[in-house]
Amino acid sequence: MAPSKTAGTKGNGGKKEKVFHPQSRKAGQLVRTQLRKGKLVDLARERSKKQGTQVSIYSFFFHALPPEGGVLSLEELHFVVRDIWLARHDGEIDAEKAARRKGRPKSAKEMKLEEQKLRETELYRTGMEVIDLTHPLNVELFRKWDQGEAAYIQQLRFVRISSASPDTVIVSRIGQHPLLKREEERRKQATSEEAQEMDTDEAPLLLEPTSRFSSTIQTMDSA
């Protein structure tokens, strides 16, 4: 019997794959990510069928939060939008394609799903507004949502992200929740104080009394 190829080695013409130890932290993260991705896709599809409202979108992002706590990184937020939310109907589109006989036109369902994905993909390219899942306080408040009251969501912080500029985040709504407003006021105050300190450091001579330079001025005049 020919010896089997060991993990991480090259096959005939194949690329070397990066393999993580099955008990390593990275391998565990990859497994959890794939499991959560499958669950989120199913959840998004089912909620879209039953509700089709803004609440269903908020519910999707609610379940995209890390179950063990904490926030998402910007990269992870893009992953949720790009690879899960926008791809939630891919299975149905593929099924429609497979069921269509050669030479037959697309079904109404297939065209509708494809058009919806195109619209959402374009929205994501130009700038899609989502709940800020990278902000600790915002995520803490979002976790308290009862998954039914849309008015509560309007109090939260929203950001705009896009596939065209994945490293850019624009705060579109700072949030009307009292805790978020208080945090924003503190941030503005800290920014203002920092700006004042910078102005002081850049122009220290303006704070000095004029008498400090009188001897120099007199000397120059006498000269």
C-alpha positions in Angstrom: 0.0 0.0 0.0 1.3 3.4 -0.9 1.9 5.7 2.0 -0.7 8.3 2.4 0.3 12.0 2.0 0.8 13.8 5.2 -1.1 17.1 5.9 0.6 20.2 4.7 2.7 18.5 2.0 2.4 19.2 -1.7 0.5 16.9 -4.0 1.2 16.5 -7.7 1.1 20.1 -8.8 -1.0 21.2 -5.8 -0.4 24.1 -3.6 0.8 23.6 0.0 -2.1 24.2 2.3 -1.8 25.7 5.7 -2.9 23.1 8.3 -3.7 23.9 11.9 -3.4 21.4 14.7 -6.9 20.1 15.4 -6.6 21.1 19.1 -5.1 24.5 18.4 -6.8 27.8 19.1 -6.8 28.8 15.4 -8.4 25.5 14.4 -11.1 25.9 17.0 -11.8 29.4 15.7 -12.2 28.2 12.1 -14.6 25.5 13.2 -16.7 27.8 15.2 -16.7 30.4 12.4 -18.0 27.8 9.8 -20.7 26.5 12.2 -21.9 30.0 13.0 -21.8 30.9 9.3 -24.1 28.0 8.4 -26.5 28.8 11.3 -26.6 32.5 10.3 -27.4 31.7 6.7 -30.3 29.5 7.7 -31.5 32.1 10.2 -31.4 34.9 7.7 -33.2 32.9 5.0 -36.0 31.8 7.4 -36.5 35.3 8.9 -36.6 36.8 5.5 -39.4 34.4 4.5 -41.4 34.9 7.7 -41.0 38.6 8.3 -39.2 40.4 5.5 -39.0 43.5 7.7 -36.2 45.7 9.1 -36.5 43.7 12.4 -35.4 40.5 10.6 -32.2 42.3 9.4 -31.5 43.5 13.0 -32.1 40.0 14.3 -29.6 38.6 11.8 -26.9 41.0 13.1 -28.0 40.2 16.7 -27.2 36.6 16.1 -23.9 37.5 14.4 -22.5 38.7 17.7 -19.9 36.5 19.3 -21.8 34.1 21.6 -18.9 34.2 24.1 -19.1 37.9 24.4 -17.0 40.8 23.1 -17.2 42.7 19.9 -16.4 42.1 16.2 -13.4 43.6 14.5 -14.0 45.7 11.4 -12.7 42.8 9.3 -15.2 40.4 10.9 -18.1 42.9 10.4 -17.2 42.9 6.7 -17.1 39.1 6.7 -20.6 38.9 8.1 -22.0 41.3 5.5 -20.1 40.0 2.5 -19.9 36.3 3.1 -23.1 35.6 5.1 -25.7 38.3 4.6 -25.2 38.9 0.9 -24.9 35.1 0.3 -27.9 34.0 2.2 -30.0 33.2 -1.0 -27.1 31.6 -2.9 -28.4 28.1 -2.1 -31.9 28.9 -3.5 -30.4 30.5 -6.6 -28.3 27.4 -7.2 -31.3 25.1 -6.7 -33.3 27.1 -9.3 -30.4 27.0 -11.8 -30.1 23.2 -11.3 -33.8 22.6 -11.8 -33.9 24.7 -15.0 -33.7 22.7 -18.1 -31.1 23.8 -20.7 -32.4 26.5 -23.0 -35.2 27.5 -20.6 -35.5 31.0 -19.2 -34.9 31.8 -15.6 -37.8 31.3 -13.2 -39.4 34.4 -11.6 -38.0 33.3 -8.3 -34.4 33.0 -9.6 -34.6 36.5 -11.2 -36.1 38.0 -8.1 -33.4 36.6 -5.8 -30.6 37.6 -8.3 -31.9 41.1 -8.6 -32.2 41.4 -4.8 -28.6 40.3 -4.4 -27.4 42.7 -7.1 -29.1 45.6 -5.3 -27.7 44.7 -1.9 -24.2 44.1 -3.4 -24.3 47.6 -5.0 -25.5 49.1 -1.7 -22.6 47.4 0.1 -20.2 48.7 -2.5 -21.3 52.3 -2.2 -21.9 52.3 1.6 -24.2 50.1 3.7 -25.5 51.3 7.0 -25.2 48.6 9.8 -25.4 48.5 13.5 -21.9 49.2 14.9 -20.8 45.8 16.2 -17.2 47.0 16.8 -18.2 49.5 19.5 -18.1 47.9 23.1 -20.9 50.0 24.7 -23.1 49.7 21.6 -22.8 45.9 21.5 -23.5 45.8 25.2 -26.8 47.7 24.7 -27.6 45.6 21.6 -27.4 42.4 23.5 -30.2 43.7 25.8 -32.6 43.9 22.8 -35.7 41.7 23.0 -35.5 41.0 19.2 -38.9 42.4 18.7 -39.0 46.2 19.4 -37.6 48.1 16.4 -37.8 51.4 18.3 -35.1 50.2 20.7 -32.7 49.7 17.7 -33.1 53.3 16.7 -31.3 54.3 19.9 -28.2 52.5 18.9 -25.0 53.6 17.0 -24.8 52.9 13.3 -21.9 53.0 10.9 -21.6 53.0 7.2 -19.1 50.5 5.6 -18.4 49.6 2.0 -16.6 47.0 0.0 -14.9 49.8 -2.0 -13.2 51.2 1.1 -13.0 48.3 3.6 -10.8 50.2 6.0 -13.0 53.2 6.2 -15.8 53.6 8.7 -18.3 56.5 8.8 -20.4 57.0 11.9 -23.9 57.7 10.4 -25.8 57.7 13.7 -24.1 58.3 17.0 -27.0 56.7 18.9 -29.7 58.3 21.0 -29.4 56.0 24.0 -28.5 58.1 27.1 -25.3 56.1 27.7 -24.2 56.5 24.1 -24.9 60.3 24.2 -23.0 60.6 27.4 -20.1 58.8 26.0 -20.1 61.0 22.9 -20.1 64.1 25.1 -17.1 62.9 27.0 -15.3 62.1 23.8 -15.9 65.6 22.4 -14.8 67.1 25.7 -11.6 65.1 25.7 -11.0 66.0 22.1 -11.5 69.7 22.9 -9.1 69.6 25.9 -6.5 67.8 23.8 -6.7 70.4 21.1 -6.3 73.2 23.6 -3.2 71.5 25.0 -1.7 71.2 21.5 -2.3 74.9 20.9 -0.5 75.7 24.2 2.4 73.5 23.3 2.7 75.0 19.8 2.7 78.6 21.0 4.3 78.7 24.4 5.8 82.2 24.0 2.3 83.7 23.8 1.8 82.8 27.5 5.0 84.5 28.6 4.8 88.1 30.1 6.2 90.9 27.9 8.5 91.9 30.7 10.5 88.8 30.0 11.7 90.2 26.7 12.1 93.9 27.8 15.9 93.6 28.3 16.3 92.1 24.9 14.2 94.7 23.2 16.0 97.5 24.9 19.4 96.2 23.9 18.3 95.9 20.3 17.0 99.5 20.4 20.2 100.9 21.9 22.2 99.1 19.3 
